């Protein structure tokens, strides 16, 4: 069975009784699409390449083999993996992300997913060339937004290229700025000179360090820019506070099916974190904090920007969604409207 990452192959070799052959990456990748290796609780394996999932029928695990291998990996990374802590998330030495769930949550065997990220760091120009950014005008507006220290929220479903775009935007940040990244599993790869990378810690043999705890700590270390891998919980409250109290130029991602849905979701997450906050108050803070939302989609295996919306200079008494205006025409993604954000 061939997988594209040598180090991932070594790890899988520790799990699997069969040799796993490493396949060398192509000289030029058409887009930074991660391959997904999926092993289901029924012991079948599947692999995604170029947006298509196919069965790897030549490879199956025998009873107990995958579970035993995952325990070895968990111990190697200082993680707990047992019936009381059945979920494992680790970053492998080659940068791939391993996620697993063991019985009794699933059964009869564990569930395993390995996402293998491309080795190439894509620039914004590369994303225009491969069609992820469908128009040069959008490229110009995104580049201007980063230089102008706008707070940018990247939204989309799983596998739409949010981290790839986040990396590309972050690499537009001037070299002299101090960047603090916060992730649960390190995926952001910057080519900058002044970067502090941090990872939250959960299900370890030590005290848990959450996203929210790390974000609060980061604010005390003089960051010029904060890059949060994904907003998914109580850190939404802290992030809005940071953006509304002078921490400009923040980049982050969120899972949502539309740009408006992304704005509403970050407001809802903030409400859950702050019991006394109303949804109207949260939406007001989102309105003040987020400058641009970039919505990504996936069509026939190809990742692309579906919509870009920005905060407009209009009265706050208007409905929440009316305070953000689209820069793209919904019927024709390549038709770009006038940039409305202003300075």
C-alpha positions as CSV (number, residue, x, y, z in Angstrom):
1,X,0.0,0.0,0.0
2,X,1.4,3.4,-1.0
3,X,1.1,6.6,0.9
4,X,2.7,9.9,0.0
5,X,4.6,10.7,3.2
6,X,7.7,8.7,4.3
7,X,7.3,9.5,8.0
8,X,3.6,8.7,8.0
9,X,4.6,5.4,6.3
10,X,7.0,4.7,9.2
11,X,4.3,5.3,11.8
12,X,1.8,3.2,9.9
13,X,4.4,0.5,9.6
14,X,4.5,0.4,13.4
15,X,0.8,-0.3,13.4
16,X,0.6,-2.5,10.4
17,X,2.1,-6.0,10.0
18,X,2.5,-5.4,6.3
19,X,5.3,-3.2,4.8
20,X,4.1,0.3,3.8
21,X,5.8,1.8,0.8
22,X,6.5,5.5,0.7
23,X,5.7,7.3,-2.5
24,X,7.8,10.3,-3.4
25,X,5.9,13.6,-3.9
26,X,5.5,14.9,-7.4
27,X,7.8,17.7,-8.4
28,X,4.9,20.2,-8.7
29,X,1.7,19.8,-6.8
30,X,-1.3,21.3,-8.6
31,X,-2.8,22.4,-5.2
32,X,-2.0,21.9,-1.6
33,X,-4.6,19.2,-1.2
34,X,-4.0,16.9,1.8
35,X,-4.4,13.2,1.2
36,X,-6.7,11.5,3.8
37,X,-5.9,8.0,5.1
38,X,-9.0,6.6,6.7
39,X,-9.3,3.3,8.6
40,X,-12.8,2.4,9.8
41,X,-13.9,0.4,12.8
42,X,-14.8,-2.5,10.5
43,X,-11.0,-2.7,9.6
44,X,-11.5,-1.4,6.1
45,X,-9.1,1.4,4.8
46,X,-9.8,4.2,2.4
47,X,-7.6,6.9,0.9
48,X,-8.4,10.3,-0.7
49,X,-6.4,11.6,-3.5
50,X,-7.3,14.7,-5.6
51,X,-10.6,15.0,-3.9
52,X,-11.8,11.4,-4.5
53,X,-12.1,8.7,-1.8
54,X,-11.3,5.2,-2.9
55,X,-11.1,1.9,-1.0
56,X,-7.7,0.5,-0.2
57,X,-8.9,-3.1,-0.4
58,X,-5.4,-4.6,-0.3
59,X,-5.0,-3.4,3.3
60,X,-6.9,-4.5,6.4
61,X,-6.0,-4.7,10.1
62,X,-6.4,-7.8,12.1
63,X,-8.2,-7.7,15.4
64,X,-6.4,-5.6,18.0
65,X,-3.5,-4.5,15.7
66,X,-4.6,-1.0,15.2
67,X,-5.6,-0.5,18.8
68,X,-2.2,-1.7,20.0
69,X,-0.3,0.5,17.5
70,X,-2.3,3.6,18.5
71,X,-1.4,3.0,22.2
72,X,2.3,3.0,21.2
73,X,1.8,6.3,19.3
74,X,-0.1,7.8,22.3
75,X,2.7,6.9,24.7
76,X,5.3,8.3,22.3
77,X,3.6,11.7,22.3
78,X,2.7,11.7,26.0
79,X,-1.0,11.3,25.4
80,X,-3.6,9.3,27.3
81,X,-5.5,6.8,25.3
82,X,-7.9,4.5,27.2
83,X,-11.6,3.9,27.8
84,X,-11.7,7.1,29.9
85,X,-9.8,9.1,27.2
86,X,-10.9,7.5,23.9
87,X,-9.9,10.3,21.5
88,X,-6.4,10.9,20.3
89,X,-5.1,13.9,18.2
90,X,-1.4,14.2,17.5
91,X,1.0,15.7,14.9
92,X,3.3,13.2,13.4
93,X,7.0,14.0,12.7
94,X,6.3,14.9,9.1
95,X,3.6,17.3,10.0
96,X,0.7,15.0,9.2
97,X,-2.3,15.1,11.6
98,X,-3.4,11.8,13.2
99,X,-6.8,11.6,14.8
100,X,-8.2,8.4,16.3
101,X,-11.1,7.2,18.4
102,X,-11.1,3.8,20.2
103,X,-13.8,1.5,21.7
104,X,-16.1,1.8,23.4
105,X,-17.0,5.0,21.6
106,X,-16.6,3.2,18.3
107,X,-16.4,-0.5,17.5
108,X,-15.4,-3.2,17.1
109,X,-12.0,-1.7,16.1
110,X,-10.7,1.9,16.4
111,X,-11.3,4.7,13.9
112,X,-8.2,6.3,12.4
113,X,-7.7,9.3,10.2
114,X,-4.4,10.7,8.9
115,X,-4.4,14.0,7.0
116,X,-1.2,14.4,5.0
117,X,-0.4,18.0,4.1
118,X,1.5,19.0,1.0
119,X,5.1,20.1,1.5
120,X,4.8,23.2,-0.5
121,X,3.8,26.6,1.0
122,X,1.5,28.2,-1.5
123,X,1.6,32.0,-2.0
124,X,-1.5,34.0,-2.8
125,X,-0.2,34.2,-6.4
126,X,-0.1,30.4,-6.5
127,X,-3.7,30.2,-5.3
128,X,-4.8,32.5,-8.1
129,X,-2.9,30.4,-10.7
130,X,-4.5,27.2,-9.5
131,X,-8.0,28.7,-9.3
132,X,-8.5,28.7,-5.5
133,X,-8.7,32.5,-5.7
134,X,-10.8,32.9,-8.8
135,X,-10.0,36.5,-9.7
136,X,-6.9,38.8,-9.4
137,X,-9.1,41.5,-7.9
138,X,-9.8,39.3,-4.9
139,X,-6.1,38.7,-4.6
140,X,-5.5,42.4,-4.5
141,X,-8.1,43.0,-1.9
142,X,-6.9,40.2,0.4
143,X,-3.3,41.4,0.1
144,X,-4.4,45.0,0.9
145,X,-6.4,43.7,3.9
146,X,-3.4,41.9,5.4
147,X,-1.2,45.0,4.9
148,X,-3.9,47.2,6.4
149,X,-4.1,45.0,9.5
150,X,-7.7,43.9,8.9
151,X,-9.2,41.1,11.0
152,X,-9.9,38.2,8.6
153,X,-12.1,35.2,9.3
154,X,-11.8,32.3,6.9
155,X,-14.8,30.0,6.7
156,X,-15.7,26.7,5.1
157,X,-16.4,23.1,5.6
158,X,-13.8,20.4,6.3
159,X,-11.3,20.0,3.4
160,X,-12.0,23.3,1.6
161,X,-8.5,24.7,2.1
162,X,-8.9,27.0,5.1
163,X,-5.5,26.3,6.5
164,X,-3.9,26.6,3.1
165,X,-5.4,30.1,2.6
166,X,-4.5,31.0,6.2
167,X,-0.9,30.1,5.6
168,X,-0.8,32.1,2.4
169,X,-2.3,35.2,4.0
170,X,-0.1,34.9,7.0
171,X,3.0,34.9,4.8
172,X,2.0,38.3,3.5
173,X,2.6,39.8,7.0
174,X,5.7,42.0,7.1
175,X,8.8,40.3,8.4
176,X,9.4,42.8,11.2
177,X,6.1,41.9,13.0
178,X,5.9,39.5,15.9
179,X,3.5,36.7,15.1
180,X,1.9,34.4,17.8
181,X,0.2,31.2,16.4
182,X,-2.2,29.1,18.5
183,X,-3.4,25.6,17.3
184,X,-4.6,22.3,18.7
185,X,-2.4,20.4,16.2
186,X,0.3,22.4,14.4
187,X,-0.5,22.9,10.8
188,X,0.4,26.6,10.2
189,X,3.8,26.8,8.5
190,X,5.2,30.3,8.2
191,X,8.4,31.5,6.5
192,X,8.7,34.5,8.8
193,X,11.6,35.4,11.1
194,X,9.6,36.3,14.3
195,X,7.1,33.6,14.9
196,X,6.0,32.0,18.3
197,X,4.2,28.7,17.7
198,X,2.0,27.2,20.4
199,X,-0.2,24.1,20.7
200,X,-3.0,23.5,23.2
201,X,-2.6,20.4,25.3
202,X,-5.4,18.0,26.1
203,X,-5.7,14.4,27.2
204,X,-2.1,14.4,28.3
205,X,-0.6,13.2,31.6
206,X,-0.1,16.9,32.6
207,X,-2.4,19.8,33.2
208,X,-4.7,20.6,30.3
209,X,-3.9,23.9,28.4
210,X,-6.9,25.0,26.4
211,X,-7.1,27.3,23.3
212,X,-8.6,30.0,25.5
213,X,-5.9,29.7,28.1
214,X,-3.2,30.0,25.4
215,X,-4.9,32.9,23.8
216,X,-5.0,34.8,27.1
217,X,-1.4,34.0,27.7
218,X,-0.4,35.1,24.2
219,X,-1.9,38.6,24.8
220,X,0.7,39.1,27.5
221,X,3.6,38.5,25.2
222,X,3.3,41.5,22.9
223,X,2.0,39.9,19.7
224,X,1.8,42.2,16.7
225,X,-0.4,39.5,15.1
226,X,-2.4,36.6,16.5
227,X,-3.2,33.6,14.3
228,X,-5.7,31.2,15.7
229,X,-5.9,27.9,13.9
230,X,-9.6,27.6,14.4
231,X,-12.3,29.2,16.6
232,X,-14.5,26.4,18.0
233,X,-15.2,27.1,21.7
234,X,-14.9,29.6,24.6
235,X,-11.8,31.2,23.0
236,X,-14.3,33.1,20.7
237,X,-15.1,35.4,23.7
238,X,-11.4,36.1,24.4
239,X,-10.7,36.6,20.7
240,X,-13.5,39.2,20.2
241,X,-12.2,41.0,23.3
242,X,-8.7,41.0,21.8
243,X,-9.8,42.3,18.4
244,X,-12.0,45.0,20.0
245,X,-9.2,46.3,22.3
246,X,-6.5,47.0,19.8
247,X,-5.2,43.7,18.6
248,X,-5.5,44.2,14.8
249,X,-4.6,42.0,11.9
250,X,-5.8,38.8,13.5
251,X,-6.3,35.8,11.2
252,X,-8.4,32.7,12.1
253,X,-10.7,30.1,10.6
254,X,-14.1,28.6,11.5
255,X,-16.3,25.8,10.3
256,X,-19.4,27.2,8.6
257,X,-21.4,26.8,5.4
258,X,-21.7,30.5,4.5
259,X,-20.0,33.8,5.4
260,X,-23.1,34.9,7.3
261,X,-23.2,31.6,9.0
262,X,-19.6,32.1,10.1
263,X,-20.4,35.5,11.7
264,X,-23.4,34.1,13.5
265,X,-21.5,31.0,14.7
266,X,-18.7,33.1,16.2
267,X,-21.3,35.2,18.0
268,X,-23.0,32.1,19.3
269,X,-19.7,30.6,20.6
270,X,-19.0,33.9,22.4
271,X,-22.5,33.7,24.1
272,X,-21.9,30.2,25.3
273,X,-18.6,31.2,26.8
274,X,-20.1,34.3,28.6
275,X,-23.3,33.3,30.4
276,X,-24.5,36.9,30.9
277,X,-24.0,38.0,27.3
278,X,-27.0,38.2,24.9
279,X,-26.8,37.2,21.3
280,X,-27.5,40.8,20.3
281,X,-24.4,42.0,22.3
282,X,-22.3,39.2,20.8
283,X,-23.4,40.2,17.3
284,X,-22.5,43.8,18.0
285,X,-19.0,42.7,19.1
286,X,-18.6,40.6,16.0
287,X,-19.7,43.5,13.9
288,X,-17.0,45.7,15.5
289,X,-14.3,43.0,15.4
290,X,-14.4,41.2,12.0
291,X,-13.5,43.1,9.0
292,X,-13.5,40.4,6.3
293,X,-14.9,36.9,5.9
294,X,-13.6,34.7,3.1
295,X,-15.9,31.7,2.4
296,X,-14.3,28.7,0.8
297,X,-16.1,25.8,-1.0
298,X,-15.2,22.6,-2.7
299,X,-16.6,21.7,-6.2
300,X,-15.7,18.4,-7.8
301,X,-12.7,18.1,-5.6
302,X,-11.4,21.6,-6.4
303,X,-11.1,24.2,-3.6
304,X,-12.0,27.8,-4.3
305,X,-13.1,31.0,-2.8
306,X,-16.9,31.2,-3.0
307,X,-17.5,34.6,-1.5
308,X,-15.7,37.5,0.2
309,X,-17.7,39.8,2.5
310,X,-16.5,42.8,4.4
311,X,-17.8,45.2,7.1
312,X,-19.4,48.3,5.6
313,X,-19.7,51.8,6.9
314,X,-23.4,51.7,7.6
315,X,-25.5,52.3,10.7
316,X,-25.3,49.6,13.4
317,X,-29.0,49.8,13.9
318,X,-29.5,47.8,10.7
319,X,-29.9,44.0,11.0
320,X,-26.7,42.1,11.8
321,X,-26.2,40.5,8.3
322,X,-26.8,43.9,6.6
323,X,-23.6,45.3,8.1
324,X,-21.4,43.0,5.9
325,X,-21.4,43.5,2.1
326,X,-20.3,40.9,-0.5
327,X,-17.4,41.6,-2.7
328,X,-18.4,38.8,-5.1
329,X,-21.4,38.2,-7.3
330,X,-23.1,35.0,-6.1
331,X,-24.0,34.0,-9.6
332,X,-20.6,34.6,-11.0
333,X,-17.7,34.1,-8.6
334,X,-15.3,35.8,-11.0
335,X,-17.3,39.1,-11.0
336,X,-15.9,41.2,-8.1
337,X,-17.8,44.2,-6.7
338,X,-16.2,47.4,-5.5
339,X,-14.2,47.1,-2.3
340,X,-16.4,48.7,0.4
341,X,-14.5,48.4,3.6
342,X,-12.5,51.6,3.5
343,X,-9.9,52.5,6.0
